[in-house]
Amino acid sequence: MNAPSNYSLTPTVGRGMVAGRPDIAGTRHMASAGHYLAALAAFHVLEEGGNAIDAGVAAGLALGVVQSDLVNVAGVAPIMIKLGKTGEVVTISGLGWWPKALDPTLFEREHGGHVPRGILRQIIPAAPDAWLLALERYGTMSFGEVATSAIRLAEGFVMYPLMADYITTFNKDYAEWSANAAVYLPGGAPPKAGEVFVQRDLARTLRFMADEEHKVSVNAGRVAGLKAARAAFYEGDIARAITKYHEENGGLLRMEDLAGYRSAIEAPVSLKFNRHTVYACGPWCQGPALLQALSLLDPDSLKEMGHNSTAYLHSVTEALKLAFADRERFYGDPRFIDVPIDRLLSADYAAERRRMIRPDEAWQEMPPGGAIEGYPRPMPSRGDPQLPLDTSYACVTDRWGNVFSATPSDVSNSSPMVPGTGLVPSSRGSQSWGDPKHPSAAAPGKRPRLTPNPAIAIGPNGEAMPFGTPGGDVQSQAMLQVFLNRTVFGMTLQESVEAPRLASFSFPDSFEPHTYLPGKLMLEARLAKAALGPLRQLGHDVDEWQDGTWRAGAVCIIEADAKKGLHIGAADPRRPCYAVGW
């Protein structure tokens, strides 16, 4: 199969698509992130001589400040890294697990099989450990150096419309806990766009970690300093503040939970599609669903259908439904359940599932999960799922061939902030099930099934393409479409990002209460004008989104060839995402 004729790192004139922004081109390094200040934080580190991992951590920490409504410093941070020297791709899970004190029957017995809002859904914070582990194993700089921008931004940055709107929308949620309200409802009201927004406690927390690092690193070196920063969070004053609050307010986190936590360094899963190898995190997140959807699609057939034709949109939607049906049936923490990932990503299995895509009829219910013996079939509940804003994304490439891709997350309005810290410990328990029969049921020491899923694709000549997005269950769907736009239809990166999208909701939402809308398909308005009627005739329950909606994801992406010294970046205007490079 041949690559598109205009496949190149060099920006080209689009075929049927005109981007509102240019591709960003550089010869040394590139960063693209969910907020322009985070991209700038990464760029500063690159210019100071740091590598892509140093810069990526700087961006991730900054996102925990300038998007602290959607990304918490004490949240989750799954990371994927490609090493320039060896070409190896590794993942850092950056996902905490349920505390030891959890009674696995609690949610079914006392909460109707649901994980309630509040302190009970908080799991071990993983992001600080993940950032520090990335720096220790693959970086070159100290925590204090890469956290400089985040600390400064926590002392004050200019509020922007998306964050202001989010806080206003969830005003009552923030008011539920006094510490949350003190930060996000200053003076008793949501902050307005254009005002300076200050998070002093968060600044003090980050500065404390940096100070504890410095005390040790002066004499003992960089790695010892990073370990000291980690100890400050997981064994010292910060851990004591978190666990004291939990003990006093009915929470489950204890000192032994935090002290015993370590992010796992794991091999990714991968799939060859056309001339690219696409890497995703394991089935403790939804990353393999992107690969499964790709396995059901043929690039030549898609190109023949035509970009965003009715046949194309139908095929992509049905492939996504099948992939997510398998996600629902099989995915979970592989340390606790046997996920048949090799079978799910095999060519034989893809051929079986591909036969379930009917060209003239949509699945109006969630398709059945694959016919693999020994796995129960979950029974989802109908209902209108929430459409979360949460999560952000950052990717970085450098002149040494290193590649960084991370999707940090966790909201600040669904569970309480620990007073005096500026931290809302990870509320990712919302992505576990209270039903003990579900593959992602809550259990002590078990990780929820995470939606954030960074990716890296490696092209035919070794060029690297990190990409990702916020958006809950929309993440893999937006990533799939952007990837196809680039690799099948030869759009420039920015055109690939800005092209209109669809999103299916014909499977259980990953967030509580895990409801779904059978057959529901949303189209951005540009798609709906031509395709809404024909797709309805095929049986899709189609509705329209406005163009450029944040609900359709916000993909950031880079394409880099370290051998040629070319770095091309793009960022989604659906949110305040920007790319910057040189």
ABEGO torsion letter per residue (X at the ends): XBBBAABBABBBBBBGBBBABBBBBBAABBBBBABAAAAAAAAAAAAAGBBAAAAAAAAAAAAAAAAAAABBAABBBBBBBBBAAAGBBBBBAGBBBBBAABBAAAAAAAAGGBBBBEAAABBBBAAAAAAAAAAAAABABBAAAAAAAAAAAAAEBBBBAAAAAAAAAAAAAAAABAAAAAAABBGGBBBBBGBBBBBAAAAAAAAAAAAAAAAAAAAAEAAAAAAAAAAAAAABAAAAAAAAAAAAAGBABBAAAAAABBBBBBBBBBBBBEABBBBBBBAABAAAAAAAAAAABBAAAAAAAEBGBAAAAAAAAAAAAAAAAAAAAABEBAAABBBBAAAAABAAAAAAAAAABBAABBBABBBBBBBBBGBBBBBBBBEBBBBBABEBBBBBBBAAGBBBBBBBBEBAAABBBBBGAGBBBBAAAAABBABAABAABBBBGBBBBBABBBBBBBBAAGBBBBBBBBGEAAAAAAAAAAAAAAAAAGBBAAAAAABBBBBBAABBBABOAGBBBBGBBBBBAAAAAAAAAAAAAAGBBBBBBBBGBAAAEBBBBBBBBAAAGBBBBBBBAABABBBBBX
